[in-house]
Amino acid sequence: MSESDILIVGAGAKAAAIAAKVHTINSLGLGEISMTVIEKTEPAASWLGRNGMTSGEEPLAIPPIKDVGFPYQSSRQFGALGDEIDAALLPLTWQRFAMERHEYATWVNSGSPSVMHRDYGEYLGWVLERATEGVRIYDGRVTEVSLSDEGDRWQAEVAERGQPEDPERHTGRILVLTGPGVHRHFPHDPEVESRVFHCDSRREELARVPEGEPVEIAIIGGGESALSALVFLRDLRPQARLTIYTPTLPLSRGESFLENRVFADPDNVDWEHLDIETRRDFVKHCDRGVSLASDGEGALLEFDSPSEGETAQRYDYVVNCTGFDLLRQLRGLFPDGVRDEVEEQCGPLWDSPPKFEVPIGRGLELEGVRPRLHIPGLGGLRQGPGFANLGSLGLLANRVLQPLLEELEVPTAPNSAKMQDKSLLLD
Ligand SMILES: Cc1cc2nc3c(=O)[nH]c(=O)nc-3n(C[C@H](O)[C@H](O)[C@H](O)COP(=O)(O)OP(=O)(O)OC[C@H]3O[C@@H](n4cnc5c(N)ncnc54)[C@H](O)[C@@H]3O)c2cc1C
């Protein structure tokens, strides 16, 4: 049992970024914030290659210098103290991590190449080991999330490994839910089920693809998980022919100055006030109009081609990398009564279609829900595309912490920060 200010489900990238900020604020003597993280597998489990979704050797699709503090512009949220906080974060940077491993100079001299998921996971674990002031990490799986009897705190039931019948309970003034979600639904005939893999299929499952044969595999999607599946399959089954289906160029969000700027600093383009279509276009990575039928021997991929219109192509296997559905994963954590209570406060949520604009506020919380329920991964469309991935972990942590710091009377200066935002826009 623990009681803290912040309760986080999952010790991954977002938890590491928030832990780094909490540690720094506490170490500087600016506040006494307490934070509990519950992790069901191991810290950075999604990245290390021991837990299924990656082999660990696939390339990270962003440069690791976009680390837990990036973009280091905390003065926008916290005024002058923000600069102090950013400076104190330097011991937790990617650069410091690589220096400690005596790999920094080699990495820079070789042109700062992409790093593997495993390297990134080791970095996150290293941060979580060092970000200790006020931060505790518990081993266990959150099985249910509910409200305290007084309705002023979130509480999480946690089944410890080896003792699932004797759950622990942890509470927090605010709750932060992390993780990528589960794969988005992909329409297909039941007969081709064994030929379909998903972005979150365990890597061992892909071994079903026969070895040494020229099998045809279609990968649907052009984002990070498609890249990850492509690299993994190319090494696992070099004889396979891989075809990618995506409506835009693969990883088309690229690394252009404009796109990077929007990821790191959505206020710079006044993201919240752009029209919904512009925002949707920006975040769109997945495919449209693709479905799978059976043709007896293989899977018939039906799709909309710009040159040929509706057409079909036969494949032995298909990998669905059309994206993740975070709500589908979260629904299972909330009992019916709590789900109803959340919807009473923020409007229809749990059964919304995938492209629905979730009402996520500036603190990356579900708008109107009290106590605050932060789900940064759902904030891409409403608050900025970097919140659904690793593009702006430092800003994400600031946005989550800002309202709490105000409540705890940590001396930050949000009003002057807002003024700065406005003057930047005018620039
Ligand atoms: C294969 C792959 C590659 C990706 N590559 C990139 C990339 O290169 N660049 C990029 O910007 N984004 C990438 N992404 C997107 C990425 O998923 C998100 O950016 C990332 O998930 C954000 O971190 P997080 O903290 O929300 O989740 P994670 O880092 O995934 O951490 C979530 C943690 O929660 C734990 N957990 C889950 N459920 C429970 C529970 N009930 N109880 C306790 N613990 C639980 C998990 O074990 C995990 O450790 C990739 C995603 C995938 C799947």
The ligand as a Gaussian input file, in Angstrom:
#p B3LYP/6-31G(d) Opt

LIG

0 1
 C        7.775000      -1.641000     -31.610000
 C        7.573000      -0.183000     -31.324000
 C        8.516000       0.753000     -31.732000
 C        8.329000       2.090000     -31.481000
 N        9.272000       2.947000     -31.876000
 C        9.120000       4.264000     -31.635000
 C       10.127000       5.183000     -32.031000
 O       11.136000       4.786000     -32.575000
 N        9.920000       6.505000     -31.785000
 C        8.785000       6.959000     -31.171000
 O        8.655000       8.162000     -30.979000
 N        7.815000       6.101000     -30.765000
 C        7.958000       4.772000     -31.000000
 N        6.982000       3.907000     -30.625000
 C        5.759000       4.430000     -29.979000
 C        5.848000       4.109000     -28.470000
 O        5.072000       3.047000     -28.129000
 C        5.376000       5.122000     -27.540000
 O        6.081000       6.254000     -27.858000
 C        5.689000       4.620000     -26.137000
 O        4.865000       3.545000     -25.859000
 C        5.589000       5.689000     -25.109000
 O        6.053000       5.286000     -23.893000
 P        5.096000       4.819000     -22.717000
 O        5.798000       5.173000     -21.476000
 O        3.699000       5.255000     -22.914000
 O        5.030000       3.242000     -22.907000
 P        6.116000       2.100000     -22.700000
 O        7.505000       2.615000     -22.789000
 O        5.695000       1.034000     -23.632000
 O        5.872000       1.638000     -21.191000
 C        4.665000       1.080000     -20.739000
 C        4.974000       0.141000     -19.588000
 O        3.755000      -0.215000     -18.953000
 C        3.846000      -1.543000     -18.474000
 N        2.461000      -1.984000     -18.240000
 C        1.491000      -2.149000     -19.165000
 N        0.332000      -2.540000     -18.567000
 C        0.587000      -2.591000     -17.236000
 C       -0.201000      -2.933000     -16.090000
 N       -1.490000      -3.289000     -16.190000
 N        0.387000      -2.869000     -14.874000
 C        1.680000      -2.486000     -14.736000
 N        2.474000      -2.179000     -15.797000
 C        1.933000      -2.232000     -17.018000
 C        4.607000      -2.244000     -19.581000
 O        5.219000      -3.422000     -19.120000
 C        5.620000      -1.178000     -19.996000
 O        6.842000      -1.324000     -19.305000
 C        7.146000       2.547000     -30.826000
 C        6.215000       1.604000     -30.406000
 C        6.413000       0.263000     -30.659000
 C        5.393000      -0.720000     -30.188000

